[in-house]
Amino acid sequence: MKSRLLLSDVLRDGSLGLRARRLRASLSALGIAIGVAAIVGVLGISASSQADLLAQLDRLGTNLLTVAPGQHLGGGQAYLPQTAPGMIRRVGPVLRVSATGVVPGVNVFKTDKVPQYQTGGISVRATDLDLPGTLGASVAHGVFLNTATARYPAVVLGASVAQYLGITDVRDPIEILIGGRWFAVVGILAPIALAPELDRSVFVGYPAAEQYLGFDGEFTSVYLRTDPAQVTDVLAVLARTASPAHPEEVAVSRPSDALAARAAAQAAYSTLFVGLGAVALLVGGVGIANVMFVSVLERRSEIGLRRALGATRGHVGIQFLAESALLSLLGGAVGVAIGAGVTIAYASTHHWTVVVPPVAVWGGLASALVLGVVAGLYPALRAARLAPVVALRTV
Amino acid sequence: MSTVLELREVGKRYPGQPPVDALRSVSLRIEAGELLAIVGQSGSGKSTLLHVMGTLERPTSGEARIDGVEVSSMSDRQLSGLRAWRLGFVFQQFFLLDGLPVLDNVANGLLYRALPARERRGRAARALERIGLGHRLGHLPNQLSGGERQRVAIARAIVGEPAVVLADEPTGNLDTASGAAIVALLRQLNEEGTTIAVITHNQEIATSLPRQVELRDGMIVRDTVGS
């Protein structure tokens, strides 16, 4: 003659109270839903964006390195030796090398009507012809320089420069003023993700730069691609190869590190929003505890009846606990759906691949469940402790 | 005949200033198959008596036996088991769960025996047939009249075939005709073998039952069996 309750009946009875008061149940689950939606949405969006950055990294390659002159030990700008590109090319795992040099003291204007002080921060670079190949840059309009145009006053624009000057294509012949001389625009580059400084530059061939702009053959940056498996090995010897006499005056960098850092920073940034979501979740939990208290008060006669039907204190407690947990879990499930929906919407407007991390889904549901149990604990205890006679005396 | 329920010099004192003696040395024996009325005015202690008989409340003195077993030393869990298996309750306010169809409300009478839901429903359907509500299985309580609701509650009390059914003012919320129908139903169930104790303040109903126990100021002043 033991009083026993089947688990299936615990769940059925737990949902009974919710089904009887649908509006109240859905309103109190809303808090949890918002909290979980915020968490899942933030994690999903940041994961999608991160996946996009990593895909971009994959596409651009992590084997691009740059070599630039650093600082003299005593201060002041150092110089790369003229031999640097050739020396670097001789390192085994180096696949391609491209060198550019900023032509100092030369300004770029679209017309001669522009005041001389409005330089727009555009730098003029003398370049070899392999630059787009080394950087993986594509030409958006027109063509890059070739052996012929490299000797003449011809210029290729970086993407930002073209935008700044308002030049959208090269179908009609256009000339711009560089260092007081007209240069014909032959091409416009697409944005270069790994070397954004080049977007703000215009490119002329070495011979033209020497002949028309007084370029002295001083390289200010060398770009190189290495065997992807030996990037770190090359990094280690690069400074000494470029400037055997003063390796400490050479700045070596790996531009893909910046993208990787952005991906990492995004993860850190999203922690803040996940924290906000957690606060919303907590408030939702308080709401559920509140509703459960009211429910226990309202349903005293039901508690008394159940005790008369043979429920133990534990059975009454577990019923209210199950109700609270179900309510919260319901909110959690709705929240996951909303969060995933927001992620899908946001990611597809940015043309990212949609990534909803499983840990966000399970974590959202689990935290809702735990919160529901915690919120329902005290109300359930109150219900269980109610003496049967006291419970029946109401109405 | 076997004794299903026995009270020996049961007292119930509620603490307070001054303390209230709801029951004073009440002795009562109910045999299997009996139908008795416990009658008294409000404040006479009859509700307390029902609660003590139903193990919903513990007496402060004396002993209570159900099926010959002393219950005052039982734990709350054991008492719950006793209520689930050996006792049936009918209340003045019916206490049906509003969101649940009639069939499930009756099946809840077996909820705490951990029987499979299908078996509970089957037995509930048979109990409702017996009560004459076989056509109302799928209705919700608020679609029924008061008299019908009380019959559903009675079906819930008898579905587990308890040793004794304790009915607390079962006609208190009903009009005269419905009340009379409920009393007739209780008689019918008693004839079919159910032991029933009805608590009422209504003398007319009390005198219509085979045995009357009259309570006044927490004491039995009259018992037509005279135990």
Interface residues (C-beta under 8 A of the other chain):
Chain A: M1 K2 S3 R4 L5 L6 S8 D9 L16 R19 A20 S301 E302 G304 L305 R306 R307 A308 L309 G310 A311 T312 R313 G314 H315 A387 P388 V389 L392 V395
Chain B: H51 G54 L56 E57 D76 R77 S80 G81 L82 R83 A84 W85 R86 L87 F89 F91 Q93 F95 L97 D98 G99 L100 N108 G109 L111 Y112 R113 A114 P116 A117 R156
